Amino acid sequence: MPLERELQTYNDSLPQLLGHAGKFVLIHGDSVDGFFDAYADALRAGYAIAPEGQFLVKRIAHVEQVAFFTRDLVFECRQ
């Protein structure tokens, strides 16, 4: 699974990461490589250290926000 190692690193490190709640963390493999105020800054740093694109940028949060999307949505125009 893509990013499995990085997600495991995030989950294993979460108690320490929560001291930076609200910031974006950059994880490459087993390494936490920095904390950023902006997603774009973390992404830029990620491509600098891992040009192949195998890294994770994730907002650190006490409670995980879950988003669910489906392709089976059908919207009808109500008049």
N, C-alpha and C positions, 0 to 999 in steps of 0.2 A: 504494500500500500504506500503510495507517495506520502512523504513527510511523516511516516510512522515514527521514525527515530526522533525527529524534532518535536513531535507532539508528546512523545514519552518524556523527553527532556523537559518540556514545559510542565507537564503534570508532576514529574518528580521534583522539580524546582519550585513549584508553586508557593509553598510556605515562605520561601525567601523572596520570591518575586513580588508577593503582595505588599512589600514595603515600597514598591514602585507602582502601586495601583493607579490606573488611569493613563499610564504611559504605554508605549509600544515597545515590545521586546523583540530583539533579533536573535534567532537561534539557528545555528548551522551545525547539523549533526548533534553531538553531545555538548556543544559549547554555547553558552549564553554570551553573545557578542556585543550587547549594548542595549541601552534604554533611550528612547526617543520621545519627544513631545508630539511629533507629527509622523503620520504613517508614511508620507512621501520620503522623509529623511531616513527612516528605518529601511525602506525599500531600496533607496539609493545606496545605503551602506551595505545592504545584503548583496546587491549586484557587484559591488566593489570587492567583497571577500569571496563571493561564490558566483563567478560569471556564468556557470552552467545553470544557475537558477534554483538549486536545491537548498532552500532555506525557508524559514518560517518567520513571518512578522505577525504578531498577535497582540491585541490590547490586553493588558493585565487587568483582571477584574475579580472581585470577591465572589460575584455571582455570574455564572456564564450566561450570556445572552444566546438563546437558541432561535435560529431562524429556520423556518420550514417552507420550502417551495415545492410546487408540484407542476407538472406539465399539463395536468388534466383540468385546469381551470377553464371554465366557460362563462364568459360574462355576457349577459343579455342587456340590451338597452331598455331601461324601464321608462315609460313615458306617462 
